[in-house]
Amino acid sequence: VPPEIEEKVVEECHQIFMAREYISQGGIDFASEILESAVGPTKAREIMQRLESSLHTTGFSLLKDIDPKQLGGYLQNEHPQTVALILTQLSPQQAAQVLSELNPELQAEVALRIATMEKISPEVLKEIEQTLEGQFGSNATRDLSVSGGAKAIAEILNLIDSSAEKNILQSLEADDPDLAAEVKNMMFVFDDLILLDDRSVQRLLKEVETKDLAIALKAASEEVKNKIFANVSERVAVMIQEEMEFMGPTRLSDVEAAQGRIVEIVRRLEEEGQVIISGRGGKEDIIV
């Protein structure tokens, strides 16, 4: 690269960096004034246009930085359909956190609406986004889409706390047993480890830390414990049991967190085709 071009690139990077600093100190107008006095109005306008385009966000994308408790409080009095639409624009992890903050009745109603959601008009989504922009501050647009249905709510329920999950599934079963069965079939919970064949359990255990496994087994059913211990050596089984005894009483939240991490590994391995969960996919899962 010729020295003069390299020098020009470095100078432009420095100017953009300084412009960001000026914006953080006094806003866009303040930054424009400083740049104009330093590089002239034409160059200043070019830098600001480039910088402003990179700073654009959307009402929905702003939500990723909002504390789940704050967002849950904001949504608590919104219409369930509006809440459902907003949650479909979040990651499953964040949607699960926000859903946990809602009252049980709203949780169930929102989950049902996500599970039965069909395509929503862009105009409706845009209207909701503009409301969010007014509440949290933003100034741009993007293409919007809704990803609802049984799979969407199953992904959220896989990550939500156990009490909220139980409440939502019970409500779904009361409102629509077939839909509840479909959602459950797409979910995987820690107790479902017994559905893994032995080779899949052995593959899973290669990915799981011993400490996580010991914590997760503290509140596991005897069936799950037997499944795990049947697929490790006697030495490893003794080591896990000693770890469980050594750690003493453990908070349920820590146990659920460890179980959740193991479930995440199972889901990843299943997507990669490295483990088989009995009952998923019908005849294709039968091994002969």
N, C-alpha and C positions, 0 to 999 in steps of 0.2 A: 504494500500500500504506500503510495507516495506520501512523503512527510506532510505536504500541505493539506491533503485530504484527511490524514490521520489527525492533524491539528484541528481541522474544522469540526470533525466528529466529536472530539474531546470537548471543544468549546461549546458545541450545541448541547451535549449531555450536561455540561456544567450549568448552562443557562436554564435548562429544564429543571434541574435539581434545585437551583436557586429560586425558580418560579414556584415550585412546590413549597419551599420554605416561606416565601412571601405570602402565599395563599393561607398557610397555616397561621401566620402572624396577623394578617389583616383582611383576608378574603381576596376574591378574584379582582375587584376593582383596585385594591391596594397593590396587588402584584402587577397589574397592567401598568399602573403609573410608574412604579419603580423600573420596570423593564423598558418602558418608552424612554425614560431619561437615560437609561444605560445603553440601549442598542437601537433606539429610534422606533417610531410607531409601526412601520411595516414589519420589521423583524419581530417586534413585541407581539403584534397581532398573530403572526405565524406561530410563534412559540405557544401563546395562550390557546389558540385553536387546537393545536396538537395535544396540549396538556388537558384541556377540558374534555376532549373526546375520550381520553383514557380515564378520566375521573367519573364519567357517567355511570350511574347505577340505576336500579329499578326499585319500585316499592317492594317487590317480592325478594329481590336479592339483598335488600337492606336487613331483612328479618334474620338472616343467618348470624348477625352479630348481636341480636337482641337476646337478653337473658330469658330462658324459657318461662320462669315465674312471671316476669313482666309481660311477656307476650300472652301467656295464659290468662293473666288478669285482664288484659286488654280485650281478649276474645270472649271472656266469660259471659258477657251480655249480648254478644252478637248472635245473629240467626244461625242455627246449626248448619245450614247449607253454605253460608258464607265461611264459617269456620272450616268446614270440610274442604271447600275450594282452596283456602289458604294453606291448609296442611298438605294438600297434594303438591304444592309448589315447594315444599321443604324436603330435605333429605329424610329418609325413614328414621334416622337417629334423632334428629331435631323434632320431627313430628311426634315421635313417641314421648319425648320429654315434655312437649307442650300439652299433648293429650293427657298426660298424667296430672297436669295442673288443673284441669277442668273438673267440675263437680261430676259425680257418677252418672247422673241423668244425662247431662250434656255429652259426656264421654260416649255413652251408648248410642245416642242419637247421631252424633258426628260420625262414629264408626260405621253405622248403618248406611249413612249417606255416602261415605267414601266407597264402601263396598258395592253400592248400587249406582254409583255415579256414571253417567254417560257423557258424551262430548258436550262441552259448554261453549256457547258462542264467545268469540274473542271480545265482543263488545262488553259482555258481562265481566269477563276477567279484567279488561282494561279499566272498567269502572271501579272494581275492587282495588286494583293496583293504584289508581289515582288517590283513593281514600287512604291507602297505606302511605303513599308518598306525602300526603298532607299531614299525616300523623307523625311519621318518622323522618320526613325530609328526603327529597330526591328530585330528579329533573330529567329523566330519560324514558325511553320506551324499548321494548323488545318483543320478539315473537313469543306468545304464551300458549301453553297447552296444558291440559289436565290429564293426569295419569291416575285414574281412580280404578275401582273394581276390587274384586276379592283379593287379588295378588297384592295390591297396594296396602290394604288394611292388614293383610297377613304379615307383610314386611314390618309394619309399624308394631303390631302386637308381639312380634318376635323380640322387640327391643324395649317394650314397655314394662313397668313393674308388675309383679305377679297379681297384686290385688286389682289393679285397673284392668289387666288382661282378663281375669276371671269375671269381673263385672260386665265387661263388654261382650264376652262370649256368651254369657248367660242371657243377656238382653237380645243378642242376635238370634240365639236359639229360640227364644220366646216369640220374636217377630217373624223369623224366616228360618226354620230348621234346615232347609236345603242349602241356603246361603251360608249358614253357620258351619255346616258340614264341609262345604267347599273351602271356606276360609281355614278351618282346622286342618284340612288335608294339605294345605299349602304351608302350614306352619310346622316348626320343629321346636320342641321344648326339651329341656334336659332329661326328663323322664323317658323321652323317646329314644334314648341311647340303646334301649333294649331292642329297638327295631333294626339296629345295625347288625350285619352278619359279623362273624368273628374276625375275618380279614379286614373289614372296614374299621372295627374297633382298634385293631392293632395299628392300622394306618393312622387313625386319629391320634392315638397315644404318642406317636412319634412327634406330633406337633404341639402337644400339651405339656406345660411345665408341671413338674411334680407338685410344687406348692399349690398351684391353681387346682390341680386334680384333688389334692387332699382337702382343700377348703370346700370345693364343690361337693365332695362326697359326704361332708359333715351332715347335710340335711337330705341326702339322697335316699331313695327307697332301697330296700334290701335287694330287689331285682336288679337295680342299676349297679349296686356295689358288686353283686355276684357276677354280673356281666363284665365289669372292669377287671376284677380279680381273676376271672377265668382266662383272661387274655394277656396276663403279665406273668413273669416268672415268680417263683416263690420269694426270691430275694427282693424283687421290686414290690411285691405285695406287702411284705413285712415293712419295707421302708415307707410305703404310703401310710400304712396303719400307724407306724411310730410317729410320722409327721402329724397325723390327725390328733393323736393323743398329746403330743408335745405342745401344739398350739392352744390347747384348752378351749374354753367357751369362745365362740366366734359369733360376731354380729350377723344376723340374717341378711342384712344388706350386702355384707362382704361375700357371703355364700352365694347369693343371687348374682352378684357381679361376676364371680368366678364361673358360675354355671353359664352365664350369658356369654362370656369369652369363649368357652368351649363350644357352645351352640354356634357361635359365629364361625368357628373353625370347621364345624361339621357342614354348615351351609356352603362355605367356600369350597371344601373338598367335594361336596356333592355337585356343585356347579362345574367343577373341573373333571367330574367323572371318576374320582378316585375312591369314593365310598358309595355304598348302596343302602338306601333306606327302604326297608320292606314296606310295600303298600303304596309307594310313590310311582305313578306312571303305569300301573296295571301290568299287563302281560310282559311288557318290555323289561321289567325288573326281575323276571323269573330267570334263575340261573340253572342250567342243566349240564 
